[in-house]
């Protein structure tokens, strides 16, 4: 199979999957794979040729993900009777699991230090980071939150959309999961403190200084990173972590507080496996019992 034929198959596969994909996945991730296919030289034919090309031109992880996607496409093409043989059958790229040398979550004390510093230096952004820390919300989900999603009795918030920065409008959450997040007293106080008296149901809960939708990338670059680098230099936090560590922190602290993994998975719109594999950080200090 030559790259030109593979490109045609990928475009057909992409369109077939479009109804089940988030718009950003269809445009960003599937679009990126199409661009990689279109850059491939015409001499490629066998699955092992594609594997060698990908490993020569991309990182091992990118090559692996691309090959997996292409293999899924050709399996689909076999099922649709578009091709007779699958040149990628049995062709894999195995990458070693990378060791994690940092916790990927803040401790409760570090979270408190971050919140306190924002309260002092950047009070406008304090509700944003409190919401992320206390709910485990993805930044794109918090950006998509409107007042219409907040229950009239302040009992819960419906989290059912995400708004990535490269999307023109909100879309479904990353995996389509929906949560009715129960509002604790501190979350109710937070939301009431930022709700304008003339707020309309469609207004965004979190907005920029100018009243537009919140740009969490600008926030990370201009406020989050400098603030945490300062806290790191002062010894108030042990590691620098990106804004997304708020989600890891929430998951880890929820589990530590005794919530079941099923409840945490529901509250954060993910699965048990993802909770354990990606979000739950180990303790910074482990006391080994004597036995």
C-alpha positions as CSV (number, residue, x, y, z in Angstrom):
1,X,0.0,0.0,0.0
2,X,1.5,3.3,-1.1
3,X,1.0,6.6,0.9
4,X,-1.4,8.0,-1.7
5,X,-3.8,5.1,-1.2
6,X,-3.3,5.3,2.6
7,X,-4.1,9.0,2.6
8,X,-7.4,8.3,0.8
9,X,-8.2,5.5,3.3
10,X,-7.4,7.7,6.2
11,X,-9.6,10.5,5.0
12,X,-12.5,8.0,4.5
13,X,-11.9,6.5,7.9
14,X,-11.7,10.0,9.5
15,X,-15.1,10.9,8.0
16,X,-16.6,7.7,9.1
17,X,-15.5,8.3,12.7
18,X,-16.4,12.0,12.7
19,X,-19.8,11.7,14.4
20,X,-18.2,10.0,17.4
21,X,-15.2,12.3,17.7
22,X,-14.9,15.6,19.5
23,X,-14.4,18.4,16.9
24,X,-10.9,19.1,18.2
25,X,-10.0,15.4,18.0
26,X,-11.2,15.3,14.4
27,X,-9.4,18.5,13.4
28,X,-6.3,18.4,15.6
29,X,-5.3,14.8,16.1
30,X,-6.7,13.1,13.1
31,X,-5.7,16.1,11.0
32,X,-2.1,15.8,12.2
33,X,-1.9,12.1,11.2
34,X,-3.2,13.0,7.7
35,X,-0.4,15.6,7.4
36,X,2.2,13.0,8.4
37,X,0.8,10.6,5.8
38,X,0.9,13.2,3.1
39,X,4.6,13.9,3.9
40,X,5.6,10.2,3.4
41,X,7.7,9.3,0.3
42,X,5.9,7.3,-2.4
43,X,8.3,4.4,-2.1
44,X,6.7,3.1,1.1
45,X,4.7,-0.1,0.7
46,X,5.1,-2.7,3.5
47,X,4.1,-2.1,7.1
48,X,7.7,-2.4,8.2
49,X,8.7,0.3,5.7
50,X,6.2,2.7,7.3
51,X,7.4,1.7,10.8
52,X,11.0,2.5,9.8
53,X,10.1,5.8,8.2
54,X,8.1,6.9,11.3
55,X,10.9,6.0,13.7
56,X,13.4,7.9,11.5
57,X,11.3,11.1,11.4
58,X,9.4,11.3,14.7
59,X,9.9,10.6,18.4
60,X,9.3,7.0,19.4
61,X,6.0,7.9,21.1
62,X,4.7,9.9,18.1
63,X,5.7,7.1,15.8
64,X,3.9,4.6,17.9
65,X,0.7,6.6,18.1
66,X,0.7,7.2,14.4
67,X,1.3,3.6,13.5
68,X,-1.5,2.5,15.9
69,X,-3.9,5.0,14.3
70,X,-3.0,3.8,10.8
71,X,-3.4,0.2,11.8
72,X,-6.8,0.9,13.1
73,X,-7.6,2.6,9.8
74,X,-6.6,-0.4,7.8
75,X,-8.5,-2.8,10.0
76,X,-11.5,-0.7,9.4
77,X,-10.8,-0.7,5.6
78,X,-10.7,-4.6,5.7
79,X,-14.1,-4.7,7.5
80,X,-15.5,-2.3,4.9
81,X,-14.1,-4.4,2.0
82,X,-12.0,-1.5,0.8
83,X,-8.8,-3.5,0.8
84,X,-8.0,-7.2,0.7
85,X,-5.0,-7.4,2.9
86,X,-3.7,-5.5,5.9
87,X,0.0,-4.5,5.5
88,X,0.1,-3.4,9.1
89,X,-1.0,-6.6,10.7
90,X,1.4,-7.5,13.5
91,X,3.5,-4.4,12.9
92,X,4.1,-2.6,16.2
93,X,6.4,-0.1,17.9
94,X,7.1,-0.9,21.5
95,X,8.4,2.0,23.7
96,X,9.7,1.6,27.2
97,X,7.6,3.2,29.9
98,X,9.3,6.4,30.9
99,X,10.1,6.7,34.6
100,X,8.3,9.4,36.5
101,X,10.7,11.4,38.6
102,X,8.2,13.9,40.0
103,X,4.9,13.6,41.7
104,X,2.6,15.3,39.2
105,X,0.5,16.6,42.1
106,X,0.9,19.2,44.8
107,X,0.4,18.4,48.4
108,X,-2.4,19.9,50.4
109,X,0.1,22.3,52.0
110,X,1.5,23.3,48.6
111,X,-2.0,23.9,47.3
112,X,-2.7,26.1,50.2
113,X,0.5,28.1,49.5
114,X,-0.5,28.6,45.9
115,X,-4.0,29.7,46.7
116,X,-2.6,32.1,49.4
117,X,-0.2,33.7,46.9
118,X,-2.8,34.2,44.3
119,X,-5.1,35.7,46.9
120,X,-2.4,38.2,47.7
121,X,-0.8,38.9,44.2
122,X,-3.5,38.0,41.7
123,X,-6.9,38.0,43.4
124,X,-8.8,38.2,40.1
125,X,-7.6,34.8,39.2
126,X,-8.1,33.2,42.7
127,X,-11.6,31.8,41.9
128,X,-10.2,30.1,38.8
129,X,-7.5,28.2,40.5
130,X,-9.7,27.4,43.5
131,X,-12.3,25.9,41.2
132,X,-9.6,23.8,39.4
133,X,-8.0,22.6,42.7
134,X,-11.3,21.9,44.5
135,X,-13.2,20.1,41.6
136,X,-10.4,18.6,39.5
137,X,-12.0,20.2,36.5
138,X,-10.0,20.3,33.3
139,X,-9.2,23.9,32.2
140,X,-11.2,23.5,29.0
141,X,-14.3,22.3,31.1
142,X,-14.0,25.3,33.5
143,X,-13.8,27.6,30.5
144,X,-17.1,26.2,29.1
145,X,-19.0,26.6,32.3
146,X,-22.0,29.0,32.1
147,X,-24.3,30.1,34.8
148,X,-27.1,28.0,33.2
149,X,-25.2,24.9,34.5
150,X,-25.4,26.0,38.1
151,X,-28.5,24.6,39.9
152,X,-30.9,27.3,41.1
153,X,-30.6,26.0,44.7
154,X,-26.8,25.9,44.4
155,X,-26.8,22.1,45.0
156,X,-24.7,21.2,42.1
157,X,-23.1,22.2,38.8
158,X,-23.6,20.2,35.6
159,X,-20.3,19.7,33.8
160,X,-21.1,18.5,30.3
161,X,-19.0,20.6,28.0
162,X,-15.4,21.6,27.2
163,X,-14.1,24.5,25.3
164,X,-10.5,24.0,24.0
165,X,-8.7,27.2,22.9
166,X,-8.6,26.0,19.3
167,X,-12.3,25.3,19.1
168,X,-14.8,28.0,17.9
169,X,-17.4,27.0,20.5
170,X,-17.9,24.6,23.4
171,X,-18.2,20.9,22.6
172,X,-18.8,17.7,24.6
173,X,-16.3,16.7,27.3
174,X,-13.1,14.9,26.3
175,X,-14.7,11.5,26.6
176,X,-18.4,12.5,26.5
177,X,-18.9,11.9,30.2
178,X,-21.1,14.2,32.3
179,X,-21.0,15.0,36.0
180,X,-23.5,16.7,38.3
181,X,-20.8,18.0,40.7
182,X,-22.2,18.5,44.2
183,X,-21.4,22.0,45.5
184,X,-19.8,22.1,48.9
185,X,-20.2,25.2,51.1
186,X,-16.8,26.6,50.0
187,X,-17.7,26.1,46.3
188,X,-21.0,27.8,46.8
189,X,-19.3,30.8,48.5
190,X,-16.8,30.9,45.6
191,X,-19.5,30.9,42.9
192,X,-21.7,33.5,44.7
193,X,-18.7,35.8,45.1
194,X,-18.1,36.0,41.3
195,X,-21.7,35.9,40.0
196,X,-22.6,39.3,38.7
197,X,-26.0,40.7,39.9
198,X,-27.1,40.8,36.2
199,X,-25.7,37.5,35.1
200,X,-27.6,35.9,32.3
201,X,-27.8,32.0,32.1
202,X,-25.6,32.0,29.0
203,X,-22.8,34.1,30.5
204,X,-19.5,32.4,31.3
205,X,-18.7,31.8,34.9
206,X,-15.0,32.4,34.4
207,X,-14.2,35.4,32.2
208,X,-11.2,37.5,31.2
209,X,-10.6,41.0,32.4
210,X,-12.5,42.2,29.3
211,X,-15.4,40.0,29.8
212,X,-14.5,37.5,27.1
213,X,-14.0,33.8,27.5
214,X,-11.2,32.8,29.8
215,X,-7.9,32.0,28.0
216,X,-6.2,29.5,30.2
217,X,-3.0,29.3,28.1
218,X,-2.5,33.1,28.6
219,X,-3.2,32.7,32.3
220,X,-0.6,29.8,32.6
221,X,2.1,31.9,30.8
222,X,1.5,35.2,32.4
223,X,0.3,34.5,36.0
224,X,0.6,30.8,36.9
225,X,4.2,30.1,35.7
226,X,5.8,33.2,37.3
227,X,3.9,32.8,40.5
228,X,4.9,29.1,40.9
229,X,8.5,29.8,40.0
230,X,8.6,32.3,42.7
231,X,7.1,29.9,45.2
232,X,9.6,27.2,44.1
233,X,12.5,29.6,44.7
234,X,11.1,30.4,48.2
235,X,10.8,26.8,49.0
236,X,7.0,27.0,49.4
237,X,6.6,24.2,46.9
238,X,8.9,21.3,46.1
239,X,8.3,21.1,42.4
240,X,7.1,23.3,39.6
241,X,4.0,21.9,37.9
242,X,1.8,23.1,35.1
243,X,-1.8,24.3,35.7
244,X,-3.0,20.8,34.8
245,X,-1.5,19.5,38.0
246,X,-4.5,21.0,39.8
247,X,-6.5,18.1,38.4
248,X,-3.9,15.5,39.6
249,X,-3.9,17.2,43.0
250,X,-7.7,17.1,43.3
251,X,-7.8,13.4,42.4
252,X,-5.0,12.5,44.8
253,X,-6.5,14.4,47.7
254,X,-10.0,13.1,47.0
255,X,-8.7,9.5,47.2
256,X,-6.7,10.4,50.3
257,X,-9.8,11.8,51.9
258,X,-11.5,8.4,51.6
259,X,-13.6,8.8,48.4
260,X,-13.9,5.6,46.4
261,X,-12.2,5.5,43.1
262,X,-15.7,5.1,41.4
263,X,-16.8,8.4,43.0
264,X,-13.6,10.1,42.0
265,X,-13.9,8.8,38.4
266,X,-17.5,10.2,38.3
267,X,-16.5,13.5,39.7
268,X,-13.7,14.0,37.3
269,X,-15.3,12.4,34.2
270,X,-12.7,9.6,33.6
271,X,-12.3,5.9,34.3
272,X,-10.9,3.9,37.2
273,X,-8.0,2.8,35.0
274,X,-7.1,6.4,34.1
275,X,-7.3,7.4,37.7
276,X,-4.7,4.9,38.8
277,X,-2.5,5.0,35.7
278,X,-2.3,8.8,35.2
279,X,-3.8,11.0,37.9
280,X,-3.3,9.5,41.4
281,X,0.1,10.6,42.7
282,X,2.1,8.6,45.2
283,X,2.7,10.1,48.7
284,X,5.8,12.4,48.9
285,X,6.8,10.6,52.1
286,X,6.0,7.0,52.7
287,X,6.3,5.6,56.2
288,X,7.1,1.9,55.9
289,X,5.6,0.0,58.8
290,X,7.6,-2.4,60.8
291,X,6.5,-6.0,60.7
